[in-house]
Amino acid sequence: MNDVSRQPGAGPRHWQWQARAACRGLGPGRFFHPAGERGDDREGRDEAAKRVCAGCPVRTACLEHALSTREPFGVWGGLTEEERRRLLTGAGARRVAV
């Protein structure tokens, strides 16, 4: 079961940014890799997701959400789960551009 203790409240103000997201309607396949996907396939999926995020008007809000809720999977706000983990732990924080 997922730990929802860090999830924002149910109020619409917590989620309104999602309605303006560039990824809205694209489906999860571009942003969440299948279990076990590695190498060029995974890198290609991540890069395609990051291209969508690059022009997104709510990229910052998306990344803030992912960091505050410790989203464990997928590309959020232009960063992969590994990149977000490095930001949160401080390791490599200077190498990852937000």
N, C-alpha and C positions, 0 to 999 in steps of 0.2 A: 504494500500500500504506500502511496506517495505521502510524504510529509507536507501537509498544507499549512503548517503554522506560519510560514513566511509569506503566504499568498496575500495580496492586497484584499481589502474589503470588497463587499458585493456592490458597492455604490458605482453607478455608471461613470463617475469621474475617474475611476481607476482604470477603466477600459476604453474610454472614448478614442484614445490614440489609435487603437487597432482598426477602427473604421477607415482611417486615412492611410493605412499601411500599403506600401507598394506590392506586398506579397498577398494582399487580400484576394482571395479567389484563385490563387495559383495552386493550392493543394500542398500537402506536407512533403511530397516526394522530393522536391528540390531542396528542402531545408533539413530533412531528417534522413540519414542514411540507413539502409537496411542493416540488420545485425551481421557483423562479420565483414562488411564492405571495407576494403583496404586499398592502398596504392593509388594508381591513376584514376580508378573509378571514383574513389572517395574524394580525391583532390579535385576532380572535375566537378563533382556535385557541389562541393564547398565553394569553388570559384564561381559557379553559376549562381548560387545563392547570394554570394557576396556582391555580384554585379547588380542583382535586384536591390539589395540593401544600400548600395552606394548612392542611388538616386532617391532613396526613400525619405519623405518629409518627416517621418516620425522615428528615424533611426535611433536617435538619442534616447527617446522614451522607451523604445523596445529594448535597447541595451541595458538601460537602468532597471527595467523590469527583470530581465534575465539575470542580472547581477544580484539584485535584491532578493529574488526568490531562489537563487542558486539553480537555475534551469540546468538539468544534467545532460540534456541532449539537444542537438541541432544547432543551426546557425541562427543567432538572434542579434539584431543590431549590427550585423556585419562581422561578428566574431563566432568562431567555432567553440564548442565546449572546452577544448584544450586551451584556446586563447583566453577564454573567460576565466578558466581555473587559474591560469598564470597571473592574470590581473588580480584575482582575489587573494592569492597567496603571496603576491608581491614578486614572485620569481618572473623575471622577464617583463615587468611592467613597462619599462622604458622601450622595449622592442615592439610592443603591440600598439599600433595606432588606433585610436578610437574615432 
